[in-house]
């Protein structure tokens, strides 16, 4: 999965680049009109390509009606913007997913669980880009606990579309040193 530009990965070509630029604008200042030349530059799309794509977005109600060449005015309250913003930055969704899956699959819960790597940072652009789990098993981990951790890693690899690996530490201080400042702690 491409976590750096997920909208472009999900909607290839002009549509994905345009949606990415519009979501960025919506997040920054949805009420401000966006000049067509600025949108063309941000989306790396010619103005001719933009007009056709903007027409379709207008039919969906994401933009206000406009004449060819006019600035783009978003409909800030449109129901789709929130979903598109969440799709544009999946880092929180990844952390939530790992937390929920770990709670469901690892009993007892790990003493520490953090995420590191390109997927956690939101910079992954290829399925081979990693999500690394840094884990401190619970003190009272049963004998089969490592097998459950391995099953979690396999499950997450499938559901995220990227390679997931794990490293195990004996205590929290060691795990924090492994992850450094970039690690995202979920447990």
C-alpha positions as CSV (number, residue, x, y, z in Angstrom):
1,X,0.0,0.0,0.0
2,X,1.1,3.5,-0.7
3,X,0.8,5.4,2.6
4,X,2.5,8.5,1.4
5,X,-0.1,9.3,-1.3
6,X,-2.9,6.9,-0.7
7,X,-5.5,8.9,-2.7
8,X,-3.3,8.8,-5.8
9,X,-2.8,5.0,-5.2
10,X,-6.5,4.4,-4.8
11,X,-7.5,6.8,-7.6
12,X,-4.7,6.7,-10.2
13,X,-3.9,9.6,-12.5
14,X,-5.5,13.0,-12.6
15,X,-8.3,12.1,-10.1
16,X,-6.0,11.0,-7.3
17,X,-3.6,13.9,-7.7
18,X,-6.5,16.3,-7.8
19,X,-8.2,14.8,-4.8
20,X,-4.9,14.9,-2.9
21,X,-4.5,18.6,-3.6
22,X,-8.1,19.4,-2.8
23,X,-8.0,17.5,0.5
24,X,-4.8,19.4,1.5
25,X,-6.6,22.7,0.6
26,X,-9.7,21.6,2.5
27,X,-7.6,20.9,5.6
28,X,-5.8,24.2,5.4
29,X,-8.7,26.6,4.5
30,X,-11.8,25.1,3.0
31,X,-13.6,28.4,2.7
32,X,-10.9,30.0,0.6
33,X,-11.3,29.8,-3.2
34,X,-8.4,28.0,-4.9
35,X,-7.2,29.5,-8.2
36,X,-7.1,27.1,-11.0
37,X,-3.4,27.7,-11.8
38,X,-2.5,27.1,-8.2
39,X,-4.6,23.8,-8.2
40,X,-3.0,22.8,-11.5
41,X,0.5,23.3,-9.9
42,X,-0.3,21.5,-6.7
43,X,-1.9,18.5,-8.5
44,X,0.6,18.4,-11.3
45,X,-2.3,18.3,-13.8
46,X,-2.9,20.5,-16.9
47,X,-5.8,22.9,-16.7
48,X,-7.5,21.0,-19.5
49,X,-7.4,17.8,-17.4
50,X,-8.5,19.7,-14.4
51,X,-11.7,21.0,-16.0
52,X,-13.0,17.5,-16.8
53,X,-12.2,16.2,-13.3
54,X,-13.6,19.3,-11.6
55,X,-16.8,18.9,-13.5
56,X,-17.2,15.4,-12.1
57,X,-16.5,16.6,-8.6
58,X,-19.0,19.4,-9.1
59,X,-21.6,16.8,-10.0
60,X,-20.9,15.0,-6.7
61,X,-21.4,18.2,-4.8
62,X,-17.8,18.5,-3.5
63,X,-17.3,21.9,-5.3
64,X,-19.6,24.8,-5.9
65,X,-20.9,25.3,-9.4
66,X,-18.3,27.2,-11.5
67,X,-17.6,28.4,-15.0
68,X,-14.6,27.1,-16.9
69,X,-11.4,28.8,-15.7
70,X,-13.0,30.1,-12.4
71,X,-11.4,29.4,-9.1
72,X,-12.5,26.3,-7.3
73,X,-14.7,26.8,-4.2
74,X,-15.1,23.7,-2.1
75,X,-18.3,22.8,-0.3
76,X,-16.7,22.6,3.1
77,X,-19.5,20.6,4.9
78,X,-19.8,17.9,2.2
79,X,-20.0,14.5,3.8
80,X,-17.2,13.1,1.7
81,X,-14.4,15.5,2.9
82,X,-14.0,13.9,6.3
83,X,-13.6,10.4,4.7
84,X,-11.2,11.7,2.1
85,X,-9.1,13.5,4.8
86,X,-8.9,10.2,6.7
87,X,-7.8,8.4,3.6
88,X,-5.2,11.0,2.8
89,X,-3.4,10.3,6.1
90,X,-3.7,6.7,7.4
91,X,-1.1,6.9,10.2
92,X,-3.7,7.1,13.0
93,X,-5.8,4.4,11.3
94,X,-2.8,2.1,11.2
95,X,-2.0,2.7,14.9
96,X,-5.6,2.1,15.9
97,X,-5.8,-1.1,13.8
98,X,-2.6,-2.5,15.4
99,X,-3.9,-1.6,18.9
100,X,-7.3,-3.3,18.2
101,X,-5.8,-6.4,16.6
102,X,-3.2,-6.8,19.4
103,X,-5.9,-6.5,22.1
104,X,-7.9,-9.1,20.3
105,X,-5.1,-11.6,19.6
106,X,-2.5,-11.2,22.4
107,X,-3.6,-12.4,25.8
108,X,-2.3,-11.2,28.1
109,X,-1.5,-7.9,26.4
110,X,2.1,-6.9,25.7
111,X,3.8,-4.8,28.3
112,X,4.9,-2.5,25.5
113,X,4.1,-2.2,21.8
114,X,5.3,0.5,19.5
115,X,5.3,1.0,15.7
116,X,8.2,2.1,13.6
117,X,9.1,2.2,9.9
118,X,7.8,3.7,6.7
119,X,4.2,2.6,7.2
120,X,4.0,4.1,10.7
121,X,5.6,7.3,9.5
122,X,3.2,7.5,6.5
123,X,6.0,7.5,4.0
124,X,5.6,4.0,2.6
125,X,5.1,3.9,-1.2
126,X,5.7,0.2,-1.9
127,X,4.4,-3.1,-0.5
128,X,7.9,-3.9,0.6
129,X,8.1,-0.9,2.9
130,X,8.0,-2.0,6.4
131,X,5.9,-1.7,9.5
132,X,8.0,-2.8,12.5
133,X,6.4,-3.8,15.8
134,X,8.6,-3.4,18.8
135,X,7.3,-5.6,21.5
136,X,7.9,-6.3,25.2
137,X,6.0,-9.5,26.1
138,X,4.0,-9.5,29.4
139,X,5.8,-10.9,32.4
140,X,3.3,-13.7,32.6
141,X,3.4,-14.6,28.9
142,X,2.2,-18.2,28.4
143,X,4.3,-20.6,26.3
144,X,2.2,-20.0,23.1
145,X,2.4,-16.2,23.3
146,X,5.2,-15.9,20.7
147,X,3.0,-17.9,18.3
148,X,0.1,-15.5,18.7
149,X,2.5,-12.6,18.1
150,X,3.7,-14.3,14.9
151,X,0.0,-14.8,13.8
152,X,-0.7,-11.1,14.5
153,X,2.3,-10.1,12.3
154,X,1.0,-12.3,9.5
155,X,-2.5,-10.9,9.8
156,X,-1.4,-7.3,9.8
157,X,0.8,-7.9,6.8
158,X,-2.2,-9.1,4.9
159,X,-4.6,-6.4,6.0
160,X,-2.1,-3.5,5.6
161,X,-0.7,-4.7,2.2
162,X,2.8,-4.1,3.5
163,X,5.5,-6.3,5.2
164,X,5.1,-6.3,9.0
165,X,8.0,-7.6,11.1
166,X,8.6,-7.5,14.8
167,X,11.5,-7.2,17.3
168,X,11.2,-8.3,20.9
169,X,12.8,-6.5,23.8
170,X,13.1,-7.7,27.4
171,X,12.0,-4.5,29.0
172,X,10.5,-1.1,28.2
173,X,13.8,0.8,28.3
174,X,15.3,-1.5,25.7
175,X,12.2,-1.3,23.5
176,X,12.3,2.5,23.7
177,X,16.0,2.5,22.7
178,X,15.2,0.2,19.7
179,X,12.4,2.5,18.5
180,X,14.0,5.8,19.2
181,X,12.1,9.1,18.9
182,X,10.3,8.1,15.8
183,X,8.4,5.1,17.3
184,X,4.7,5.4,17.8
185,X,3.7,3.7,21.1
186,X,0.3,1.9,21.0
187,X,0.7,0.0,24.3
